[in-house]
Amino acid sequence: MNRRRISSLAVALVLLVSTSPSRADGWNVFAVGPMGGLVFGPEQPTLGLLGGEVTFVHYANASGRGVGYGGFVQASAVGFERARVSFGPQINTSIFGAEVGATFESATKDRAAFVGAHLAPFVSIGFASITFQLDIPFAPLSDGQLPRVEMVFAGTLKLPIDLEHGVLSPFSSR
């Protein structure tokens, strides 16, 4: 399982840097920060989620207006009983966006580890975001019950880093 987790993180890193800032005109921003929320679904208890997120977004317009696209990686603990990693591409315009990718969750004594699809609309103001995530397990990675669906309501605080000018402030003109 440890090799799978390392491989997953390597794939996620490749997705994050696949839009090379050196080849792209416009505005390129990394953001990193803590993430917290609730994980719930049919036939499972509501549990806390605590982890972090890293995103990369490229805007064709140097002002950061218009459509932005890039990638995300989230790693978290669910109820301090299992690990969860999600990654993939994302797109946004104005304050609205969406993530579409893959999710991996580790096993517990009663539940199978799995890989699944990750779908998540979000609202972001750059320094903070809220999201509703829908994870649909489609392949068990171990013995145990496979959940039908898992939902997450989460918030993230972010430190945006302009690749040309450094850390951005909520009070900056950009």
C-alpha positions in Angstrom: 0.0 0.0 0.0 2.9 2.4 0.7 4.2 2.1 -2.9 0.7 2.9 -4.2 0.5 6.0 -2.1 4.0 7.2 -3.2 3.0 6.5 -6.9 -0.2 8.4 -6.4 1.6 11.4 -5.0 4.1 11.3 -7.9 1.3 11.3 -10.5 -0.4 14.2 -8.7 2.8 16.2 -8.7 3.2 15.6 -12.4 -0.4 16.9 -12.9 0.3 20.0 -10.8 3.4 21.0 -12.8 2.2 19.9 -16.3 1.5 23.6 -17.1 5.0 24.9 -17.2 5.3 28.5 -16.0 8.3 29.0 -18.3 6.2 28.2 -21.4 3.1 30.0 -20.3 2.2 33.7 -20.7 -0.2 35.1 -18.2 -0.3 34.6 -14.5 0.8 31.5 -12.6 -0.1 30.9 -8.9 0.6 28.1 -6.4 -1.5 28.0 -3.3 -1.0 25.9 -0.2 -2.9 25.6 3.0 -4.8 23.6 5.6 -8.1 22.0 4.9 -10.8 20.9 7.3 -14.3 19.7 7.1 -16.8 16.8 7.4 -17.0 13.5 5.6 -20.4 11.8 5.4 -22.5 9.4 3.3 -25.1 6.7 3.4 -24.4 3.9 5.9 -21.4 5.7 7.5 -20.9 8.0 10.4 -20.0 11.7 9.9 -16.3 12.1 10.6 -14.0 15.1 10.7 -11.5 15.7 8.0 -8.1 17.4 8.6 -5.4 17.9 6.1 -4.0 20.2 3.4 -4.2 21.2 -0.2 -1.8 22.4 -2.9 -3.0 23.9 -6.1 -1.5 25.4 -9.2 -3.6 27.7 -11.5 -2.6 29.3 -14.8 -4.5 32.3 -16.1 -4.0 33.3 -19.7 -4.6 36.9 -18.7 -1.9 38.5 -16.5 -4.5 40.2 -14.4 -5.9 36.8 -13.2 -9.3 37.4 -14.8 -11.0 34.9 -17.0 -10.6 31.2 -17.0 -7.9 29.6 -14.9 -6.8 26.0 -15.1 -4.3 23.8 -13.3 -4.3 21.0 -10.8 -4.8 20.1 -7.2 -3.6 17.6 -4.6 -5.3 17.1 -1.2 -4.1 14.8 1.5 -6.0 14.4 4.8 -6.9 12.2 7.7 -10.6 11.2 8.0 -11.6 10.8 11.6 -8.0 10.0 12.4 -8.8 6.4 11.2 -8.0 6.5 7.5 -6.0 8.5 5.0 -7.5 10.2 1.9 -5.6 11.6 -1.1 -7.3 13.3 -4.0 -5.7 14.8 -7.1 -6.5 15.9 -10.6 -7.1 18.9 -12.9 -9.2 21.9 -11.9 -10.8 24.9 -13.8 -12.2 28.1 -12.5 -13.6 31.4 -13.6 -14.3 34.3 -11.3 -15.0 32.8 -7.8 -16.5 29.5 -9.1 -14.6 26.4 -10.1 -14.6 22.6 -10.3 -12.2 19.7 -9.6 -12.4 16.4 -11.4 -9.9 13.7 -10.6 -9.2 10.6 -8.6 -9.4 9.8 -4.9 -7.7 7.1 -2.9 -8.7 6.1 0.6 -6.9 3.7 3.0 -8.7 0.7 4.7 -10.0 0.4 8.2 -10.9 -2.9 9.9 -14.5 -2.7 8.5 -14.0 -0.9 5.3 -12.0 -1.6 2.1 -9.3 0.7 0.7 -10.5 2.1 -2.6 -9.8 4.2 -5.7 -12.6 6.3 -7.0 -13.7 9.4 -9.0 -13.6 12.8 -7.4 -16.0 15.5 -8.4 -16.1 18.9 -6.6 -17.5 22.3 -7.3 -15.9 25.0 -5.2 -16.1 28.7 -4.4 -12.8 30.5 -3.9 -11.6 34.0 -3.1 -7.9 33.1 -3.5 -7.1 33.0 0.2 -10.0 30.8 1.2 -12.3 28.3 -0.5 -15.3 26.1 0.3 -16.2 22.9 -1.5 -18.7 20.1 -1.7 -16.9 16.9 -2.9 -18.5 13.8 -4.2 -16.3 10.7 -4.3 -17.5 7.7 -6.1 -15.6 4.5 -5.2 -15.2 2.1 -8.2 -12.4 -0.2 -7.3 -11.6 -1.9 -3.9 -7.9 -2.2 -3.1 -8.4 -4.5 -0.1 -11.0 -6.7 1.6 -13.9 -5.1 3.3 -17.1 -3.2 2.5 -16.9 -0.6 -0.3 -18.9 2.5 0.4 -21.4 3.5 -2.4 -20.5 7.2 -2.2 -18.7 9.5 0.1 -19.4 13.3 0.4 -17.2 16.0 1.9 -18.0 19.5 2.9 -14.7 21.3 3.5 -13.0 24.7 3.7 -9.4 25.6 3.0 -7.3 28.6 4.0 -4.7 29.3 1.3 -1.4 31.1 1.0 -1.2 32.1 -2.7 2.3 32.4 -4.2 2.7 34.3 -7.5 5.5 32.5 -9.3 7.0 35.8 -10.5 6.4 38.0 -7.5 6.2 35.7 -4.4 3.7 35.5 -1.7 0.5 37.5 -2.3 -1.3 39.5 0.4 -5.0 39.9 0.7 -4.3 43.6 0.6 -2.3 43.5 -2.7 -3.7 45.1 -5.9 -3.6 41.8 -7.8 
